């Protein structure tokens, strides 16, 4: 498994795990003690374990552009490094 932030443009991978951070409140406003802010935020964006992602743009500094289902999502490199994926052949 590798962090999502290390994929090159055009690579596909399956989300395996989202690393934990500090605990917090999801966008629904419901406190979930078993989930961190990062996990809640990723789930709110559609990034969940088992989903296939495609890296669209990871050049330079700043946000990365990924594709999940039919959506294109920009996420920061720090958040991308907390998402562990398995590369698809």
Backbone as CSV, one residue per row, in Angstrom:
resi,resn,N_x,N_y,N_z,CA_x,CA_y,CA_z,C_x,C_y,C_z
1,UNK,0.843,-1.179,0.000,0.000,0.000,0.000,0.887,1.240,0.000
2,UNK,0.435,2.243,-0.720,1.161,3.514,-0.802,0.180,4.655,-0.552
3,UNK,0.676,5.811,-0.135,-0.210,6.967,0.014,-0.718,7.450,-1.343
4,UNK,-1.932,7.918,-1.379,-2.534,8.455,-2.597,-1.683,9.578,-3.174
5,UNK,-1.034,10.343,-2.321,-0.226,11.469,-2.758,0.992,11.091,-3.584
6,UNK,1.360,9.804,-3.618,2.533,9.367,-4.366,2.201,8.793,-5.739
7,UNK,0.918,8.749,-6.109,0.545,8.246,-7.427,0.897,9.264,-8.505
8,UNK,1.218,8.769,-9.678,1.499,9.629,-10.827,0.216,9.854,-11.612
9,UNK,0.219,10.876,-12.463,-0.950,11.167,-13.295,-1.264,9.956,-14.166
10,UNK,-2.539,9.590,-14.223,-2.992,8.466,-15.027,-3.064,7.146,-14.282
11,UNK,-2.468,7.065,-13.104,-2.497,5.813,-12.344,-3.852,5.627,-11.667
12,UNK,-4.271,4.367,-11.587,-5.505,4.001,-10.895,-5.166,3.191,-9.662
13,UNK,-5.999,3.334,-8.633,-5.765,2.605,-7.390,-7.083,2.407,-6.655
14,UNK,-7.067,1.486,-5.712,-8.227,1.226,-4.858,-7.929,1.748,-3.462
15,UNK,-8.860,2.488,-2.893,-8.683,3.023,-1.538,-8.780,1.863,-0.556
16,UNK,-7.748,1.745,0.294,-7.709,0.669,1.273,-8.012,1.162,2.684
17,UNK,-7.463,2.335,3.028,-7.575,2.815,4.408,-7.341,4.322,4.442
18,UNK,-7.976,4.981,5.393,-7.725,6.395,5.639,-7.154,6.486,7.044
19,UNK,-5.956,7.032,7.155,-5.290,7.137,8.455,-6.044,8.083,9.376
20,UNK,-5.969,7.777,10.638,-6.655,8.582,11.651,-5.871,9.837,11.992
21,UNK,-6.583,10.868,12.395,-5.991,12.104,12.889,-6.665,12.440,14.198
22,UNK,-6.885,13.716,14.455,-7.578,14.106,15.681,-9.074,13.855,15.530
23,UNK,-9.742,13.586,16.620,-11.186,13.312,16.571,-11.964,14.606,16.376
24,UNK,-13.144,14.500,15.775,-13.897,15.718,15.527,-15.325,15.472,15.106
25,UNK,-15.919,16.453,14.485,-17.323,16.416,14.092,-17.413,16.363,12.575
26,UNK,-18.261,15.476,12.051,-18.469,15.377,10.611,-19.351,16.524,10.138
27,UNK,-19.434,16.683,8.829,-20.230,17.783,8.280,-21.709,17.649,8.615
28,UNK,-22.127,16.451,8.991,-23.522,16.258,9.374,-23.800,16.887,10.735
29,UNK,-22.720,17.245,11.460,-22.870,17.840,12.775,-22.941,16.819,13.892
30,UNK,-22.916,15.547,13.541,-23.000,14.490,14.541,-21.594,14.101,14.959
31,UNK,-21.342,14.119,16.249,-20.014,13.748,16.746,-19.836,12.246,16.608
32,UNK,-18.753,11.850,15.955,-18.466,10.436,15.775,-17.135,10.139,16.441
33,UNK,-17.165,9.621,17.663,-15.922,9.422,18.413,-14.980,8.408,17.775
34,UNK,-15.482,7.523,16.921,-14.619,6.517,16.310,-14.014,6.985,14.989
35,UNK,-14.313,8.217,14.559,-13.783,8.718,13.294,-13.120,10.068,13.506
36,UNK,-12.030,10.314,12.770,-11.326,11.581,12.865,-11.909,12.588,11.875
37,UNK,-11.462,13.835,11.977,-11.886,14.869,11.029,-11.535,14.488,9.604
38,UNK,-10.322,13.939,9.409,-9.896,13.553,8.066,-10.792,12.485,7.482
39,UNK,-11.094,11.461,8.270,-11.930,10.362,7.786,-13.312,10.888,7.419
40,UNK,-13.910,11.694,8.272,-15.232,12.250,7.998,-15.217,13.110,6.735
41,UNK,-14.202,13.946,6.612,-14.128,14.832,5.455,-13.955,14.038,4.170
42,UNK,-13.114,13.019,4.194,-12.914,12.175,3.017,-14.197,11.445,2.646
43,UNK,-14.886,10.900,3.640,-16.141,10.203,3.365,-17.182,11.156,2.804
44,UNK,-17.211,12.384,3.304,-18.149,13.373,2.789,-17.882,13.684,1.314
45,UNK,-16.619,13.584,0.897,-16.254,13.841,-0.502,-16.423,12.602,-1.378
46,UNK,-16.706,11.449,-0.774,-16.900,10.234,-1.551,-15.699,9.309,-1.569
47,UNK,-14.642,9.656,-0.840,-13.445,8.821,-0.790,-13.629,7.842,0.359
48,UNK,-13.903,6.592,0.002,-14.163,5.558,1.001,-13.383,4.305,0.643
49,UNK,-13.166,3.458,1.626,-12.468,2.187,1.384,-13.233,1.384,0.344
50,UNK,-12.502,0.807,-0.608,-13.103,0.005,-1.657,-13.359,0.762,-2.949
51,UNK,-13.340,2.086,-2.893,-13.580,2.895,-4.092,-12.330,2.937,-4.961
52,UNK,-12.522,2.990,-6.278,-11.404,3.137,-7.199,-11.200,4.609,-7.510
53,UNK,-9.943,5.051,-7.464,-9.601,6.440,-7.758,-8.614,6.468,-8.920
54,UNK,-8.647,7.553,-9.659,-7.679,7.778,-10.733,-7.037,9.137,-10.509
55,UNK,-5.711,9.181,-10.532,-4.987,10.441,-10.372,-5.015,11.170,-11.713
56,UNK,-5.589,12.363,-11.722,-5.654,13.151,-12.947,-4.502,14.132,-13.058
57,UNK,-4.122,14.750,-11.931,-3.044,15.733,-11.953,-2.369,15.773,-10.594
58,UNK,-1.060,15.538,-10.597,-0.315,15.598,-9.334,0.985,16.383,-9.522
59,UNK,1.007,17.274,-10.481,2.215,18.035,-10.786,2.423,19.179,-9.804
60,UNK,3.682,19.500,-9.582,4.038,20.674,-8.802,3.563,20.639,-7.368
61,UNK,3.377,21.820,-6.836,2.921,21.963,-5.452,1.427,22.226,-5.443
62,UNK,0.842,22.119,-4.277,-0.570,22.438,-4.137,-1.480,21.246,-4.286
63,UNK,-2.735,21.520,-4.608,-3.777,20.495,-4.651,-3.556,19.489,-5.772
64,UNK,-4.104,18.303,-5.547,-4.056,17.228,-6.531,-5.478,17.000,-7.031
65,UNK,-5.601,16.607,-8.283,-6.912,16.367,-8.874,-7.088,14.867,-9.070
66,UNK,-8.151,14.315,-8.451,-8.430,12.884,-8.577,-9.836,12.686,-9.112
67,UNK,-10.070,11.495,-9.661,-11.398,11.147,-10.177,-11.907,9.953,-9.389
68,UNK,-13.118,10.101,-8.845,-13.799,9.013,-8.153,-15.190,8.922,-8.750
69,UNK,-15.567,7.730,-9.193,-16.816,7.526,-9.923,-16.831,8.499,-11.101
70,UNK,-17.755,9.398,-11.151,-17.822,10.390,-12.233,-17.501,11.787,-11.737
71,UNK,-16.910,11.886,-10.555,-16.600,13.186,-9.959,-15.107,13.456,-9.992
72,UNK,-14.743,14.709,-10.200,-13.358,15.162,-10.103,-13.246,15.958,-8.813
73,UNK,-12.273,15.604,-7.987,-12.118,16.211,-6.668,-10.696,16.706,-6.505
74,UNK,-10.536,17.920,-5.979,-9.216,18.454,-5.655,-9.003,18.307,-4.156
75,UNK,-7.893,17.680,-3.772,-7.551,17.553,-2.363,-6.098,17.972,-2.167
76,UNK,-5.804,18.456,-0.981,-4.448,18.869,-0.653,-3.522,17.676,-0.495
77,UNK,-2.247,17.912,-0.673,-1.262,16.832,-0.565,-1.223,16.229,0.837
78,UNK,-1.400,17.047,1.853,-1.388,16.531,3.220,-2.500,15.525,3.449
79,UNK,-3.674,15.834,2.954,-4.800,14.910,3.088,-4.574,13.673,2.227
80,UNK,-4.025,13.862,1.025,-3.785,12.728,0.126,-2.788,11.745,0.729
81,UNK,-1.851,12.237,1.530,-0.856,11.358,2.132,-1.452,10.520,3.267
82,UNK,-2.637,10.851,3.738,-3.307,10.082,4.784,-4.185,8.964,4.216
83,UNK,-4.341,8.939,2.891,-5.165,7.930,2.238,-4.251,6.853,1.668
84,UNK,-4.375,5.613,2.152,-3.561,4.517,1.654,-4.318,3.782,0.554
85,UNK,-3.633,3.547,-0.564,-4.256,2.905,-1.713,-3.409,1.730,-2.188
86,UNK,-4.034,0.863,-2.988,-3.337,-0.250,-3.641,-3.428,-0.008,-5.138
87,UNK,-2.265,0.061,-5.793,-2.235,0.330,-7.239,-2.915,-0.785,-8.007
88,UNK,-3.603,-0.396,-9.092,-4.239,-1.346,-9.999,-3.298,-1.568,-11.177
89,UNK,-3.224,-2.765,-11.646,-2.368,-3.080,-12.800,-3.037,-2.680,-14.088
